[in-house]
C-alpha cells in the first residue's frame, strides 16, 4: 500500500487495499489555499508517475495477494514486522501465534432459527458479500463441523479465495487500537455485531468440501402467514428492523397494533400484537418472526398510533427508512429526538443519545442530579472515541427487553452517566470484564465499565429517555436502531377511540390443520425456534402427555443438531443437574455463562449451601445464582475475576470451564495430571492457554473429558455452549 499526499485516511487504510488487492490511497490537503492546491496537484502527478513506472510490480503484487487468498496462506511471519502498535513496536496479528493462520478456514452464516437470532440480516450480509465479489457457498446437506450441526441451506464463506481479505474485514471481530493517541475516523466493521446476526468460525480444513454449492444470488424471503398455526391474533416479535417497518406501515394505515407490556411463550415484552387480517396486509413485504397469540394470553399493552417524530440531520433519513413520520417542526412533533430541547420542560417527550445530548440535558437542569463523564485521551481531549462494547441490558422495560441481557453495542462519542436522577429507571449499563471492549478506538474505555449507559425518566411532567452512546451513525450500527424505535413507541401518545384504529376482521379457520408449531425460548440471547418464512422440515410434533410421565429431559425437542450430546443432556436433566429453558426446549447451542456452569457443577456434587456468602459486588443475594456461586467459591471450585467482581453473566470460555472441572476432579475424584507438557503436546495453540489454566486443560485431556476443537487445537478462549457443558459434566461424573 502506498501513502500519497498529506494524510492517509483511516477508511482507505481499512477498505481500499483489501478490496482491490494491492494499492489504495487518499489525498487530502491541510488548508483551503493555493499552496494546498499545488500540493494536491503534484501529489496526484506523483502518484500517477509511480503507477506508470511500477505498473508491472503493482500488478504482480496484486496477483500475489490474490494467490495468498486462494491458497489461504498463513502469512503471519511475512507481515509481522509491518503491523505495529502506537509505540512503533512490531506486534504481528492479534490473537494467534505464527503457526496459527490468522484467517479461518470458513465463516459460517446459518439461517436456521436454532443457530441464528436474525436471519434477515444474515440474508442481507450474503447479498452484501456477493455485491462485493466475495464468493459464498451454501450447504446442500446437513454438515457437522466442530460439534455443530449446520442444516442444508447454511451459507458458508470459504476463505480459500482471492478476496479473503475483504471477507475477513467485514466478518472479523475487529481490533482494539485504543493505544493510539489519535484516530482519524471510524475503524469498526464487524457486521455481525453491528447488524445483529450470528456468525460462526471454523478452522477445520476441508470441513465443507463436497457439501456445498456456489451461490450467485439471494432473495430475502417474506413471511408466509399460512404456514403458522391458525389464530385470530399474532405477535410480531421485536427481533429485527423489518418488524419496525411492518408496524409503522400498519400504523400509517390506521391498523391496530398493541405494544405488549408482558412477554409470553415465544416472545418478549416489547413485542407487537396484531390481528391476523391486518398482519396479512404486510406479511408478504417483510421477513417477520411471528407467534400465534391465543385468546387466553395477556394482551395488556399500549395501543399505538403513528407518531410524528422531530429529528434533524442525516439521521432523519434512517428513521424515514424505518417508516417513521419525520418532521423538522418540533412544536408539531409527538416525540423529540436530539432536537427541540427547549420544549422538554413543557412535557413533550424527548429522546437523546450521545455525549452532546447528555451535556445539553444536564445544562437544562430538567433532570435533577443528572451528571455524566467522558473518558479522555492522553492529551486530555474529548475526541470522537468509537467502538464496540459489552452492555448489560434491562429485561424489565419494553424499550430494552427485546434485546438479550448482554449485547455488544456501539458508540462514536464515548460517555457514561455517573449520577442517575431520583425516580429514573436504568435501561442499560456498560458491562465489565476482559471481553468488555471488542474493537475500536476508545482510550481509557475501562473507566466506563459498570457505569450507567441509558435511563428513562417520567416524573413531574418530564418525559426523557437518554442513551450515553450513539444509537445511529452512518447507517452501520443497525442492531441498535430498534432501541431508538422502541423508545419512540414508549414515549409517544397512545391511540384513543377517536383515532379509529382498525382491529381487522376475523378470518375463517382453514379446514386443513396447519403444521404443529414449537414455541421459541423467551428472553435469552440464544437463537430461538420460530415459525420460518421459508419452507422448512416440519417441526417435531409436541409430545402428548401420557398416563406415565416421561422422564425429565426426554421431552426436549431441540436436540436434533447435537446428537452427540443427547444422552448426556437427558441423563443430567433427569438427575436435576441441568434444566431446560422450557418444558420442551433445552437450547443446546446457547452459550453458558459463568453463573450457569458453576450452578451445574454445584448440583452435580450436591454442594449447595444456602448460608454461604458470596462477597462480589455484582452478585446480589436476590440473584437466582447467589447460593450456587457462594457454594462454588466455598469449595474452591471457582474464583472471581478481580476487583471484587464475579462477572456472572459473561459467557464462560473453554479454558475457564476446564479450570472449574479440574478443581472438582482434584477435590472429589482425587485426580492429578501426570505430565502437563505431554498432555498438551498435540495442541498447536497451547501457547494461547493461560499459564494458570494449562494444568487444568492437561488434566481434562489426560482423563478424556475434553477434546480439541480440531485435531490439533484446543481453543481456550472459545465460548462453550450448553451441549458441550453437559457432555463434560457427564464424563466427569462417570470417572472412577
Order of alpha helices (4+ residues) and beta strands (2+ residues): alpha-alpha-alpha-alpha-beta-alpha-beta-beta-beta-beta-alpha-alpha-beta-beta-beta-alpha-beta-beta-alpha-beta-beta-beta-alpha-beta-beta-beta-alpha-beta-beta-beta-beta-beta-beta-beta-beta-alpha-alpha-alpha-alpha-alpha-alpha-alpha-alpha
